Amino acid sequence: MVSLVMIAELFPELEKLDNEQKLILARELCEEAVSAVDESMPSEAVQIIRERVSHFMEHPDSGVSWEDLKKRVLEDG
């Protein structure tokens, strides 16, 4: 799996985006990813993902950082 740091390094112009533009980009990427799996995922799962993405877009501070999530997962493992 390619890490997010590596992807960001491939597109240095992402650093020039302000926070609002980054959130818009994140929403667009999530919507595209969800639509790509719509056919292979149960509709209930797709709906849950869409609701969670929508909630995050409205409340971006409600999420956790990748580092915090990774730490929690590794501690629980």
C-alpha positions as CSV (number, residue, x, y, z in Angstrom):
1,M,0.0,0.0,0.0
2,V,1.3,3.5,-0.9
3,S,1.3,5.8,2.1
4,L,-0.4,9.2,2.0
5,V,3.0,11.0,2.4
6,M,4.2,9.3,-0.8
7,I,1.1,10.3,-2.7
8,A,1.4,13.9,-1.5
9,E,5.0,14.0,-2.6
10,L,3.9,13.0,-6.1
11,F,1.7,16.1,-6.2
12,P,3.6,19.0,-4.5
13,E,1.1,21.5,-5.7
14,L,-1.3,20.1,-3.1
15,E,0.6,22.1,-0.5
16,K,-0.5,25.3,-2.2
17,L,-4.2,24.5,-1.6
18,D,-5.9,26.3,1.3
19,N,-7.9,24.2,3.8
20,E,-11.2,24.7,2.0
21,Q,-9.7,23.6,-1.3
22,K,-8.2,20.5,0.4
23,L,-11.6,19.6,1.9
24,I,-13.3,20.0,-1.4
25,L,-10.6,17.8,-3.0
26,A,-11.1,15.2,-0.2
27,R,-14.8,15.1,-0.8
28,E,-14.4,14.7,-4.5
29,L,-11.9,11.9,-4.0
30,C,-14.2,10.1,-1.5
31,E,-17.2,10.5,-3.7
32,E,-15.3,9.1,-6.7
33,A,-13.9,6.2,-4.6
34,V,-17.4,5.3,-3.2
35,S,-19.0,5.5,-6.7
36,A,-16.3,3.1,-8.0
37,V,-17.3,0.5,-5.4
38,D,-21.0,1.0,-5.5
39,E,-21.6,-2.1,-7.6
40,S,-19.5,-4.4,-5.5
41,M,-20.6,-3.3,-2.1
42,P,-24.0,-3.8,-0.4
43,S,-26.1,-0.6,-0.7
44,E,-26.3,-0.4,3.1
45,A,-22.5,-0.1,3.3
46,V,-22.3,2.5,0.6
47,Q,-25.0,4.6,2.4
48,I,-23.1,4.4,5.7
49,I,-19.9,5.5,3.9
50,R,-21.7,8.4,2.3
51,E,-23.2,9.5,5.6
52,R,-19.8,9.4,7.3
53,V,-18.1,11.4,4.5
54,S,-20.9,13.9,4.6
55,H,-20.7,14.3,8.4
56,F,-16.9,14.7,8.2
57,M,-17.2,17.3,5.5
58,E,-19.6,19.3,7.7
59,H,-17.5,18.7,10.8
60,P,-13.8,18.3,9.7
61,D,-12.6,18.6,13.3
62,S,-14.6,15.5,14.3
63,G,-12.1,13.1,12.7
64,V,-8.8,11.8,14.0
65,S,-5.4,12.1,12.4
66,W,-3.9,9.1,10.6
67,E,-1.1,8.9,13.1
68,D,-3.6,8.8,16.1
69,L,-5.7,6.1,14.3
70,K,-2.6,4.0,13.4
71,K,-1.4,4.3,17.0
72,R,-4.8,3.1,18.4
73,V,-5.0,0.2,16.0
74,L,-1.5,-0.9,16.7
75,E,-2.1,-0.7,20.5
76,D,-5.2,-2.8,20.2
77,G,-3.6,-5.4,18.0
